[in-house]
Every structure is written in structure tokens, then in C-alpha cells.
Amino acid sequence: MDFELSDEQRLIIQGVRRFIREEIRPLEAGLDPDAYQLQARDRERLVAMVKEMGLYQMDVPVEYGGPGVDAVTRTLIAEELSQHRAGLYAPAYGVFGSGPPAQLYAGTEVQKERYLWPSIRGEKHGFFGLSEPSGGSDPARAIQTRAIRDGDEWVINGRKLWNSGADTADYGVVYVRTDPTKGRQGITAFIVDTDTPGFRVERLVQVLRAHYTTELSFTDMHVPHENILGEEGGGFALANDYLSANRIPYSAACLGVAVYAHEMAVEWAKQRVTFGEPLANRQAIQWMLVDNEIDIRTGRWAALAAADLAERHRPFRFESSMAKLLCTEGAGRVVDRCMQIFGGLGMSKDLPLERWYRELRIRRIGEGPSEVQRIVMARDILNVRSGS
């Protein structure tokens, strides 16, 4: 594999890097250390700049009016976008835009007119509802939310947990059990309007990062049969494809904060003097910096390998799981070492390290925990099917 950047990729990465360092980082000096939003005037100005760069809503395919960024370039951009204080969960504070839930591209023409196109235009926003209080890593068995057919409608009852943005969304793609006698073949995806009677945001769930998620309930909520996304019983495959692809930029974003933390630690080690010598002269510090570089490069290679396979439409489930495992765990180690190098200062909100430390801890669980990634890879190695 040749991961040498093309001239076009090099120009894109240089532009994004300059944008983050010259536009985003200076603004953070005047924000709360846990902020995840910009003031409206700053956001509008930066969105206009991104549109001029041709990178607004980069996840939207060309045929839907997007810029057509390939998987490898998207992975490289993800690493750059997160290199600021709020970058892990609010990369560039959202000024690059966000496309609709990827599953909507598999919708009918009616569904696209009602949900997909308004989302691309920024008129509607959706959420992804998979995990439940009973579990999220094994949806084939953990999903207890039920939908029962009633003529031309389905009646949904149950709960969902860890849904980002559901309290402000116009609709959601929700995965429920339509056949209790089957495992993964009994899961169906529905598009649900949030103003439907029976839909309720039960509570906001605070986590280890500045943002929050939600817990939802569905009580005798009637949804038209035409709101099934894809095929009845095909929800698990739809979600699995989405999650596998999303793990790649998700992984690369972890590398971004690790890269920034590592750069900070290198500069600090050169400047900080203890017992008459710079920290950089201490073998213990040198080895920590070397280990940082190893973790960063290993994760980057894994993420790019997965992106390369995805771009060439080759199987990449194993590689995306490996990238997710290496990047989330490796980035956590990098930030932990950097905090150790900075000492007490590393624990303070004067630096972004403590925020990244908290947020990276979640990444080992979100999008499938490390243990599940190992199970996925083991099944591929052993050629064993997961349970139905």
C-alpha cells in the first residue's frame, strides 16, 4: 500500500490544518474549557470559510450535492479536525457541517424527500437510536423495544439510551424488534418523527465529557408502515454497515488529540527544567515520547488501511475494528503520558489534557467497546458466524 499523499490531498490537509490553528484555536482562548459551541457570529463566519474551501458537508456524496471526499482523505481530515480543545466530540465546532444519518441514503424516494434532502439543506436534524438500557454491544439480543403491526401502522413501545441530540432533533432512525422469534433478522429500522404522540425524551444523561446524551421512551407510538427504512428485518445489517464505516473517521479523530497532546509535551519537555536539566534530557521522558509516537503512528496506519479498503469497496470490517481498538486505546495512553510529563499542570483546565483524558475514556466504549472489537476480529480470524 502506498500512503504517500497526492498533491490534492496535501493541499486539502494543509488548508484544514491552517484553519484549525489560525481560526479555531485562537477562539478557544475566550471560551469555557468545556465549551462545545461557538457564538453565532463566529460560527457563521467560519461556515462561510469552509464553504469556500469546498469541504462543507464532506460526508454527503457527490450525487446529493456533497464535495465527494474519498474515504482516505476523509480519514486524514478527521485527524486534523480534532486538533484543538473541543475537537474530539465537537471537531471544529461543527462548522464543516454534518450530513444526515447515513442510513437515509438507503431510503425510498418519499423518505428522501421528507428527511434526507431537508437534512442536507440544514432544515431538519436527526438522531441515531440503537442502544437500550438492556445493552448496546449486542443489538441482535439486547434490543427489547418492540413494534407490533396494526394494519398500515406499527405500534412501538420501549426505551433507548445514549442518543446524542435527540432532544433537539426533528426525527430519528430507531432500531426495534419486529419479530421476537428471530435475532438479528428480527430487527427493523424505522424513521420516527419526534413530534409523534408517545415519543418522549425522558432525561438528559451527563457523561464524562462536556456534552450530554438522552434517554428516550416510546409509549404506544404509532408509526406508518411506509416509515420502515430498508427492509423489514433488515435493520441490523443497515446499522452494522453504518457502524463499520463510521469507526474509521471516529478512530482518526482520536489520533488528532493525541498528536496535539504529543506536540505540547515535546515542547514542554524542551523548556521545563528540573534539577538543573531540561525534562527532555531524562531517559524516562524520552521513552514516554517515543511510546507516544509509536501509538500515534500505529493507529494512523491502521485507520488508513481500513479507509483504503473501504474506498476500494473491499471487506474492511476487521480493519475498522482494529483501527478503532488501536486508536482509542493508543490515544488514551498518549494523553495519559502527556499529563504525567506536565505534572500538576497537566491536571488543570489551563490545558486541554484533562478534557481529552475524560473524553478519550468514553471512546473505548462508544461505537462498540474494545472487547467487542476483539470479538469481531476473532470471528473473522476463526471464520465463525456471530449468533443470529
C-alpha positions in Angstrom: 0.0 0.0 0.0 1.2 3.5 -0.9 0.0 6.1 1.6 2.0 8.9 0.0 -0.3 11.9 -0.2 -1.4 13.1 -3.6 -1.0 16.8 -4.4 -4.7 17.4 -3.9 -4.7 15.6 -0.5 -1.7 17.6 0.6 -3.4 20.9 -0.3 -6.6 19.9 1.5 -4.8 18.8 4.7 -2.7 22.0 4.7 -5.8 24.1 4.4 -7.6 22.2 7.2 -4.6 22.4 9.4 -4.2 26.1 8.9 -7.9 26.6 9.5 -7.8 24.8 12.9 -4.6 26.5 14.0 -5.4 30.0 12.9 -9.2 30.2 13.2 -10.4 27.6 15.8 -7.6 27.5 18.4 -7.5 31.3 18.9 -11.2 31.4 19.6 -10.9 28.8 22.3 -8.9 31.2 24.4 -12.1 33.1 25.2 -14.3 30.1 25.7 -15.1 27.9 28.7 -12.7 24.9 28.9 -15.6 22.6 28.4 -17.4 24.6 25.7 -18.7 22.7 22.7 -20.3 25.6 20.8 -19.2 28.9 19.2 -21.0 32.2 19.3 -23.4 32.5 16.3 -21.4 35.3 14.6 -18.2 33.2 14.7 -19.9 30.1 13.5 -21.5 31.9 10.5 -18.2 33.4 9.5 -16.3 30.1 9.7 -19.0 28.2 7.9 -18.7 30.6 5.0 -14.9 30.0 5.0 -15.4 26.2 4.9 -17.8 26.5 2.0 -15.2 28.5 0.1 -12.8 25.6 0.8 -15.2 23.2 -0.8 -15.4 21.0 2.3 -18.8 21.8 3.7 -20.8 18.6 4.5 -17.9 16.4 3.2 -19.7 13.2 4.2 -22.5 13.9 1.7 -22.0 12.0 -1.6 -21.5 13.9 -4.9 -24.8 12.8 -6.3 -26.5 14.5 -3.4 -24.6 17.7 -3.8 -21.6 16.9 -1.5 -17.9 17.6 -2.2 -17.1 13.9 -2.9 -14.3 13.4 -0.3 -12.9 9.9 -0.6 -12.5 7.6 2.5 -8.8 8.0 2.8 -8.9 11.8 2.5 -11.8 11.9 5.0 -9.7 9.9 7.5 -6.8 12.3 7.1 -9.2 15.3 7.6 -10.7 13.7 10.7 -7.3 13.6 12.3 -6.7 17.3 11.6 -10.2 18.5 12.7 -9.8 17.2 16.2 -6.5 19.0 17.0 -8.0 21.6 19.3 -9.5 21.6 22.8 -13.1 20.6 21.9 -12.0 18.6 18.9 -12.9 15.1 20.0 -16.7 15.5 20.3 -17.1 18.9 18.6 -14.5 18.9 15.8 -14.1 22.5 14.5 -17.4 23.1 16.5 -19.4 21.7 13.6 -18.6 24.4 11.1 -17.7 21.8 8.5 -21.3 20.7 8.6 -22.8 17.3 9.2 -24.7 15.2 6.8 -27.8 13.3 7.6 -27.7 9.8 9.2 -26.0 7.7 6.6 -28.8 5.1 6.6 -31.2 7.6 4.9 -29.4 7.1 1.6 -31.0 3.6 1.6 -34.5 5.1 1.9 -37.3 5.4 -0.6 -37.7 8.4 -2.7 -40.6 9.6 -0.5 -38.4 9.2 2.6 -35.5 11.0 0.9 -37.8 13.9 0.0 -39.2 14.1 3.6 -36.0 13.5 5.6 -32.8 13.3 3.5 -33.0 16.4 1.4 -34.2 18.7 4.2 -31.3 17.3 6.4 -28.8 18.1 3.6 -30.2 21.6 3.4 -29.9 22.0 7.1 -33.7 22.3 7.6 -34.0 19.1 9.7 -31.8 17.2 12.1 -31.9 13.5 13.0 -30.5 11.1 15.7 -29.5 7.5 15.7 -31.3 5.2 18.2 -29.8 1.8 18.7 -28.6 1.2 22.3 -31.0 0.5 25.1 -30.8 0.3 28.9 -30.6 -3.5 28.5 -27.4 -3.2 26.4 -25.9 -1.9 23.2 -23.0 -4.0 22.2 -25.2 -7.0 21.1 -28.2 -5.4 19.5 -29.3 -8.8 18.0 -30.2 -9.8 21.5 -30.2 -6.7 23.6 -32.9 -4.7 21.8 -36.2 -5.1 23.7 -38.1 -2.2 22.2 -41.0 -3.8 20.3 -43.0 -2.9 17.2 -46.3 -4.7 16.6 -48.1 -4.4 13.2 -51.5 -2.8 13.3 -52.9 -2.5 9.8 -50.9 0.1 7.9 -49.1 1.2 11.1 -46.7 -0.2 13.7 -47.1 0.4 17.4 -43.8 0.9 19.2 -43.1 0.5 22.9 -39.8 0.6 24.7 -36.8 2.7 25.6 -33.5 3.9 24.1 -30.4 5.2 25.8 -27.2 7.2 24.8 -28.8 9.1 22.0 -27.0 12.3 21.1 -29.1 15.2 20.0 -32.5 13.5 20.3 -33.8 16.4 22.4 -33.3 18.9 19.6 -33.9 16.5 16.6 -36.8 16.5 14.2 -36.6 12.8 13.6 -34.6 9.7 14.4 -33.6 6.4 12.9 -34.7 3.9 15.5 -34.0 0.2 15.6 -36.7 -2.0 17.2 -37.6 -5.7 17.3 -40.4 -6.6 14.9 -40.1 -10.4 15.2 -39.4 -11.7 18.8 -38.6 -15.2 17.4 -35.5 -14.1 15.5 -32.2 -12.5 16.5 -30.7 -10.0 14.1 -33.2 -10.8 11.4 -35.9 -9.6 13.7 -34.6 -6.0 13.9 -36.2 -3.3 11.8 -35.2 0.3 11.3 -37.9 3.0 11.5 -37.8 6.7 10.8 -39.6 8.3 13.7 -40.8 11.9 13.9 -40.0 13.4 17.3 -43.4 15.1 17.5 -45.2 11.8 17.2 -47.5 11.1 20.2 -45.9 8.6 22.5 -42.3 9.8 21.8 -40.7 11.3 24.9 -37.2 12.4 26.0 -37.1 11.1 29.5 -33.9 12.7 30.7 -30.6 14.2 29.7 -27.7 11.8 30.6 -24.5 13.6 31.6 -21.3 11.7 30.8 -17.6 12.3 31.2 -17.5 14.9 28.6 -18.9 18.4 28.3 -21.9 17.3 26.2 -24.8 15.0 27.1 -26.9 12.2 25.7 -30.5 11.3 26.2 -32.8 8.5 27.3 -36.0 8.1 25.3 -39.3 6.3 25.8 -41.9 5.1 23.2 -45.4 4.5 24.6 -47.9 3.2 22.1 -46.3 5.3 19.4 -47.9 4.7 16.0 -45.6 4.9 13.0 -46.7 4.4 9.4 -45.5 1.2 7.7 -44.0 3.4 5.0 -41.5 4.7 7.6 -39.6 1.4 7.6 -36.1 2.2 6.4 -34.8 -0.5 4.1 -36.5 -3.9 4.5 -38.5 -5.3 7.4 -36.0 -7.4 9.4 -33.0 -5.7 7.7 -32.3 -3.2 10.4 -29.3 -5.0 11.9 -27.4 -5.1 8.6 -28.2 -1.5 8.0 -26.8 -0.4 11.4 -23.8 -2.7 11.1 -22.7 -1.3 7.8 -23.1 2.2 9.1 -21.1 1.5 12.3 -18.3 -0.3 10.5 -17.8 2.7 8.2 -18.1 5.3 10.9 -15.4 3.6 13.0 -12.7 4.8 10.6 -13.0 8.6 11.0 -14.1 8.0 14.6 -10.7 6.4 15.2 -8.8 9.0 13.3 -10.3 11.8 15.4 -8.7 10.1 18.5 -5.4 10.4 16.8 -5.8 14.1 16.4 -6.0 15.0 20.0 -3.1 12.5 20.6 -1.0 14.4 18.0 -1.7 17.8 19.6 -1.1 16.5 23.1 2.2 14.9 22.0 3.3 18.2 20.3 2.6 20.1 23.5 4.5 17.5 25.6 7.6 17.6 23.3 7.8 21.4 23.6 7.2 21.3 27.3 10.0 18.7 27.8 12.4 21.0 26.0 11.5 24.0 28.1 10.9 22.6 31.6 14.0 22.4 33.7 14.1 20.2 36.8 17.2 19.6 39.0 19.3 21.7 36.6 18.4 19.9 33.4 15.5 20.0 30.8 13.0 17.2 31.1 14.0 16.2 27.5 17.3 15.0 28.9 15.6 12.5 31.1 15.5 9.0 29.7 12.1 8.3 31.3 10.7 11.3 29.5 12.3 10.3 26.2 10.9 6.9 26.4 7.4 8.2 27.0 7.7 10.5 24.0 8.9 7.5 21.9 6.0 5.4 23.1 3.6 8.3 22.1 5.0 8.3 18.6 4.6 4.6 18.3 1.0 4.7 19.4 0.2 7.5 17.1 1.8 6.0 14.0 0.4 2.5 14.6 -3.1 3.9 14.9 -2.7 6.1 11.9 -1.5 3.2 9.7 -4.4 1.0 10.9 -7.0 3.8 10.2 -5.6 4.5 6.7 -5.5 0.8 5.9 -9.2 0.5 6.8 -10.1 3.6 4.8 -8.1 2.3 1.8 -10.1 -0.9 1.8 -13.4 0.9 2.2 -12.6 3.2 -0.7 -11.9 0.2 -2.9 -15.1 -1.5 -1.8 -13.2 -4.4 -0.3 -14.2 -6.0 3.0 -12.9 -3.8 5.9 -14.8 -4.9 9.0 -11.7 -6.5 10.6 -9.6 -3.5 9.8 -12.1 -0.9 11.0 -12.4 -2.8 14.3 -8.6 -2.9 14.6 -8.3 0.8 13.9 -10.9 1.6 16.5 -9.2 -0.5 19.1 -5.7 0.8 18.4 -6.6 4.5 18.1 -8.9 4.7 21.1 -6.6 2.8 23.4 -3.4 4.3 22.0 -4.7 7.9 22.2 -5.7 7.4 25.8 -2.2 6.2 26.6 -0.7 9.2 24.8 -2.7 11.8 26.7 -2.1 9.9 30.0 1.7 10.1 29.4 1.5 13.8 28.4 -0.3 14.6 31.6 2.4 12.8 33.5 5.1 14.9 31.7 3.3 18.1 32.5 2.8 17.1 36.2 0.3 19.1 38.1 -0.2 21.5 35.2 -1.5 18.6 33.1 -4.4 18.1 35.5 -5.5 21.8 35.3 -8.1 23.3 33.0 -5.4 25.7 31.8 -4.5 22.9 29.4 -6.9 20.7 27.3 -5.3 17.5 28.5 -7.7 16.7 31.3 -10.7 17.2 29.0 -9.2 14.9 26.4 -8.4 12.4 29.1 -12.1 12.2 30.1 -13.4 12.2 26.6 -11.0 9.5 25.4 -12.1 7.2 28.1 -15.5 7.1 26.5 -14.1 6.3 23.1 -13.1 2.9 24.4 -16.8 2.1 24.8 -18.6 4.2 22.2 -19.1 2.7 18.7 -18.5 -0.7 20.3 -16.2 -1.3 23.2 -12.7 -2.7 22.9 -13.8 -6.1 23.9 -16.4 -6.3 21.2 -13.9 -5.2 18.6 -11.7 -8.1 19.6 -14.7 -10.5 19.3 -15.4 -9.1 15.8 -11.8 -9.7 14.8 -11.6 -13.1 16.4 -14.7 -14.2 14.5 -13.1 -13.2 11.2 -9.8 -15.0 12.1 -11.7 -18.2 13.0 -14.3 -17.8 10.3 -17.1 -18.1 12.9 -20.5 -16.5 12.4 -21.9 -14.5 15.3 -25.1 -15.5 16.9 -28.4 -15.0 15.0 
